[in-house]
Amino acid sequence: MSQEAEERILSALLEIRDGQREIISHLTAQRALAEDQLQRSRASVQESIGLQREALRRQKTITLVAVPGILACIGAIAYLVLRYF
């Protein structure tokens, strides 16, 4: 091989190496971004689960208070209907 051919091969190999380093740096940045998005997604899911639990707790409380009140109102109406008719 001539010196010129070796220099072209070396130059091509150096370009390939530099390209691979650039690709690795981009992949590292993308991985960091993906990990950040994953953390935010997990936090969002945890918040959503917490809000759902809170909603179920409130629904249970309302049911325990509202159902007896509604039944009392229906009973009072039935009493008034039966008494005056």
Buried (B, 14 or more C-beta within 10 A) or exposed (E): EEEEEEEEEEEEEEEEEEEEEEEEEEEEEEEEEEEEEEEEEEEEEEEEEEEEEEEEEEEEEEEEEEEEEEEEEEEEEEEEEEEEE
